[in-house]
Amino acid sequence: MKFLKIFKKVVLTVIGIAYFAFALCMTFLLLNYNDYGVTQFGETSLVLIQEKVGVTEYEKGDLVVVESQRLEDYKVGETVFTYRVNSKGVASIEVGVIGEVYPEENAIAFENGDTFAEEFIAGTPKEVHKNVGSYLSVIESQWGFLFIVLVPCFLIFIYEIYALIVEIKYGADEE
């Protein structure tokens, strides 16, 4: 009987540590959002493909690791991710192939003619993780973070308060 209690405690501890490590990682990703709603660590951004894009190599649900570089390092014919901000201030991601680089204006133009200033260039793709973006987009959403991270943490907190009150009122469990 004592073995089962110890085993239960070990299993719950391992699950608890794994859950809190997961919660800390997700919080860290959310705290590193840039101005355009994309997780960014220094020069590296994690772009979630949330809808079909013009370039066929990226599908809905992909996670693309994008690395920015200096404007002079971009080359014609290179695939680039950019940010487009609409009149309401909502940012979206666009993918295109560079048709022209304008170093004197600090801008690039896609082959289709769309032009982007350097501040709206996310960078070039370095890695693609198929279907990981679908899971990450759910976790990083407001409702996903609420129900996957915050609500369980609140329930654990309430249970710990309950256990403390029971221990104070009835004393420690003696065996």
C-alpha positions, 0 to 999 in steps of 0.5 A: 500500500505504501508503494502505491502512495509513493508511485502515485506521488512520483507520477503526479510530480512528473506530470506536474513538472511537465505541465508547468514546463509546458505552461512556462514555454507557452508563456515565453512564446507569447511574451516574445510577440513582436508588433505584428503578432508573431513570436520573435527571438532576436533575428528569428521569427516563428511564422504560423501559416494560417491560410493557404498562401501563394507559394505552394511549398507552404500549406495551412498549419505549417510552422516556418522558422524565418530569419531576418537579415540586412537589406543588402543580403537579400537577393533577387529570386529569394523567397521572403516573408513580409508583414502587411498592415491593413487600415484597421491596424491588423497585420497579416503575413505575405510570402513572395519572391523578390523581384527587385531590391532598392537599397537607397529606399530601404525596400524590396519589391516582389515579382508581382510588384508589391513593395515593402519597406525594410521594417515590414520584412520578416525574413527568409525561411530557414526551416519548415515544420509540417502541421506544427503550426496548427497546434501552436496556433491553438495554444497561442490563441487567447482561448487556447491559452486560457483553457490549456494553461490558466484554468488548470493552474487556477484549479490546481491552486484551488485544490492546494488551498483546499488541501491546506485547509483540510490539513489545518482543520483535521491535522496531518495524515498519520501513517 
